[in-house]
């Protein structure tokens, strides 16, 4: 029973690790400073709020008022679109693509 409980807790983390594609953004003749600036801007532009409230109609998005938990998260599609718009392309790790 204990093994089942721990495996159910660990399964989402294992699946998330497998779903994360490793690699890097590349662009010809870009300096580390320029990459860091572009990366920072794209991270800022791709942040989206989220939260869950504990009142009203039960659990759901908490965009206003009291939120039991709220914060921001990076939208990977927006981040990717921003980096592509700045001339970068995604290069997956060779080991990850096999």
N, C-alpha and C positions, 0 to 999 in steps of 0.2 A: 504494500500500500504506500509506503514511504517513497519507494522508487517511482511509482506512478505520479505521486504528487510533485516530486522534484522534476520529473521529465516534463510534466505539463507546464511547469514554471519556466523551464529552460527552452522549450521548443520555440516560442516566439523570438527569443534572442538568437537562436541558431538559424532560424529561417531569415531573420533580418541580416545576419552576417553573410549568408549565402546570396541574398538578393542585392547586396551592395556591390556594385561593380568598381573594381579598383583600376586606377589609371591616372592620367594627368592631362591638363589642358595645355596645348602647345600652340605657339605662334612664332613664325620666323622672325628673327632679329628683335625680340622683345627683351628688355632689360628686366632684371628681378624687381626693380623699383616699379616699373610700369605694370608688370604682372600683379604685384601686390596691390597697386592702386585700383586696377581693373577688378581684381578679385573682391576687394573691399566694397566697391560701388555695387557690384552685382549681388553680393551678399545682402547689402542694405536694401536694394530694390526688390529682392525676392522674399523678404520677411512678410509673414502673414500672421495675424492674430488668431488665437484659438482659446477656447475655454469651455468650462462646463459649469452651469449653475445648479444649485440644489433646491430650487423653489419652482413655483408655478406648475409647469407641465412635466416635471421630472427631469431626467438628465438630458441635456442638449446643449447646443452652442450658447455660450454666454457672452453675447456681444455688448451688453450694457448692464448697468446696475451691479449688484453684488455677484461676484463669481467665486465659486468654491475653489476653482483653480483656473488660472489663465496665464497666458504668456504668448510668445511668438515662436514660429518655426520657419525654417527655410523651405520654400517651395522649390523642389529640384528642377521642375520643368521651367519655371521662370528664371532660375539661376542659369540653366543651360542655354536658354534663349538669349539671355543677356551676354554671356560669354561668346556665343556664336556671333552675335551682332557686333561685338568688338573685334572679330576676326580670329578667334581661337577655334581650334578643333579638338575634339576629345580623342585621346589615344589610349585605348585600354592596354593594361599590362599584358605582355605576351603569355605569361604563365596562366593568367586568369581566362584568356580566350580559348585555351585548349580544352 
